[in-house]
C-alpha cells in the first residue's frame, strides 16, 4: 500500500510570514486578556447616565446624656444611628474609632469645641472631621425608655438643617435599632 502525501494550503502568516511561536501566542493571549480587563474596568468605573451615586460624608457625635442615662446606652444609640444612616445609602459615615483618631490628632482645636453646643461649634468639629453633615444630640430618660433629640448640622453653612426627636421604648437592641432606623430615614432626606 502506498503512502499519500497531504499538502497543507498556504495561508498568510502574521509577523512577516513567519510561523508564530508559542511565546507569541501566549503574549498575544495575555495582551487580549489585558485589553479585555482594562475595558471592563473602564466601563464599570463610570456610573450610568443620570445615576446619583454620591454619598454625603457625615458623622454622628457622641450624644450628651441626661440624668439616668448611661454612656453605654448613649453609645449604642449613636452606633445604631450611624449604621442606619449608612444603610440609607445617602451617607458615607465616619466610624467612632475614625473620629477618635482625628480628634486625638487635633486635641487643641477640638477641646474647647466639645463643650459648645452651638451650630457653629458643631460645624467646626465637622470641618475637622472632613464631613459635610454632622449629627449632634442629647438623650434623656423618659419613663422606661429614652427621648433622643438630634440635630443635623450642615458643616459648610454652619446651620441646623433638621432638628428631630425619637422615643426609644427601652434599652433593648431591637427598640434602639427601630428608633435609629426611623431617625436615619428622616435624616437621609436632608443628605444633599
C-alpha positions in Angstrom: 0.0 0.0 0.0 1.4 3.3 -1.0 1.7 6.4 1.1 -0.3 9.5 0.5 1.1 13.0 1.0 -1.2 15.7 2.1 -0.4 19.2 1.2 -1.4 22.0 3.6 -2.8 25.0 1.8 -0.6 28.1 2.3 -2.1 30.8 4.4 -1.0 34.3 5.2 1.1 34.2 8.3 1.5 37.1 10.8 4.8 38.5 11.7 6.2 38.9 8.2 5.3 35.4 7.1 7.0 33.6 10.0 5.2 30.9 11.8 4.1 32.2 15.2 5.9 30.5 18.1 4.4 29.5 21.4 5.7 32.7 23.0 3.9 34.9 20.5 0.7 33.0 21.0 0.9 33.4 24.8 1.8 37.1 24.6 -1.0 37.7 22.2 -3.4 36.0 24.5 -2.1 38.0 27.5 -2.5 41.2 25.6 -6.0 40.3 24.7 -6.8 39.5 28.3 -5.2 42.8 29.5 -7.3 44.8 26.9 -10.5 43.0 28.0 -9.8 43.5 31.7 -9.0 47.2 31.0 -12.2 47.7 29.1 -14.3 46.0 31.9 -12.6 48.2 34.5 -13.2 51.3 32.4 -16.9 50.6 31.8 -17.7 49.7 35.4 -15.8 52.8 36.7 -18.4 55.2 35.3 -21.9 55.5 36.8 -24.8 55.1 34.5 -26.0 58.3 32.9 -28.2 60.2 35.4 -27.3 57.9 38.3 -26.6 59.8 41.5 -24.1 57.6 43.4 -22.5 60.3 45.6 -23.0 59.8 49.3 -22.6 62.7 51.7 -19.7 62.4 54.2 -21.2 62.6 57.7 -20.5 61.8 61.3 -22.6 61.2 64.5 -21.1 62.8 67.6 -21.3 61.0 70.9 -24.6 62.0 72.5 -24.7 64.1 75.6 -26.6 62.2 78.4 -29.2 63.4 80.9 -29.7 62.1 84.4 -30.4 58.3 84.5 -28.9 57.6 81.1 -25.7 55.5 80.9 -22.9 56.2 78.4 -23.3 52.6 77.2 -26.9 53.2 76.1 -25.9 56.5 74.5 -23.1 54.8 72.6 -25.5 52.0 71.5 -27.9 54.6 70.1 -25.2 56.6 68.3 -23.7 53.4 66.8 -27.1 52.2 65.6 -27.9 55.6 64.2 -24.5 55.6 62.3 -25.3 52.1 60.9 -28.8 53.0 59.9 -27.6 56.3 58.2 -25.1 54.2 56.2 -27.9 51.7 55.3 -30.0 54.5 53.7 -27.3 54.9 51.1 -27.4 58.7 51.5 -24.4 59.0 53.8 -20.8 57.8 54.0 -20.4 57.7 57.7 -17.2 58.0 59.8 -16.9 55.3 62.5 -16.4 56.2 66.1 -12.7 55.0 66.0 -12.0 57.1 62.9 -13.5 60.1 64.7 -11.5 59.5 67.8 -8.3 59.2 65.8 -8.9 62.5 64.0 -9.9 64.2 67.3 -6.8 63.0 69.1 -4.6 64.4 66.4 -6.3 67.8 66.7 -6.8 68.0 70.5 -6.0 71.7 70.9 -8.7 72.7 68.4 -11.2 70.0 69.5 -11.1 70.5 73.3 -13.0 73.9 73.5 -15.4 72.9 70.8 -16.6 69.8 72.6 -18.2 71.9 75.4 -20.0 74.2 73.0 -23.5 73.2 71.7 -23.9 75.9 69.1 -24.3 75.0 65.4 -21.1 76.9 64.6 -19.0 74.8 67.1 -20.6 71.5 65.9 -19.8 72.7 62.3 -16.2 73.4 63.2 -15.9 69.8 64.6 -17.4 68.6 61.3 -14.8 70.6 59.4 -12.0 69.0 61.4 -13.5 65.6 60.6 -13.8 66.4 56.9 -17.5 65.8 56.7 -20.4 67.8 55.2 -23.1 66.9 57.7 -22.8 66.1 61.4 -25.3 64.8 63.9 -25.3 66.0 67.4 -27.8 65.1 70.1 -28.9 64.6 73.7 -30.5 61.6 75.4 -32.9 61.8 78.3 -34.6 59.2 80.4 -38.3 59.0 79.6 -40.4 56.5 81.5 -39.0 53.0 80.8 -37.2 54.3 77.7 -35.4 57.3 76.3 -36.1 60.5 74.5 -33.4 61.2 71.8 -33.1 64.7 70.5 -30.9 65.1 67.4 -30.0 67.9 65.0 -28.3 67.6 61.7 -25.8 70.4 61.1 -24.7 71.4 57.6 -20.9 72.0 58.0 -20.3 74.5 55.2 -23.2 76.8 56.2 -22.8 76.2 60.0 -26.6 75.9 60.3 -29.1 73.4 61.6 -30.7 71.5 58.7 -33.0 69.4 60.7 -34.0 69.1 64.4 -35.8 65.9 65.3 -36.7 63.7 68.2 -37.4 60.0 68.7 -38.7 57.8 71.5 -36.8 54.7 72.3 -39.1 52.3 74.2 -36.3 50.6 76.2 -32.6 49.7 76.1 -33.3 46.5 74.2 -31.3 46.3 71.0 -34.4 45.9 68.9 -36.0 49.1 70.3 -32.8 51.1 69.8 -32.4 49.8 66.2 -36.0 50.6 65.3 -35.8 54.2 66.6 -32.4 54.7 64.9 -33.9 53.5 61.6 -36.8 55.9 61.8 -34.4 58.8 62.6 -32.0 57.8 59.9 -34.7 57.8 57.3 -35.7 61.3 58.2 -32.1 62.4 58.2 -31.5 60.8 54.8 -33.9 63.3 53.2 -31.5 66.1 54.2 -28.3 64.4 52.8 -27.7 66.8 49.9 
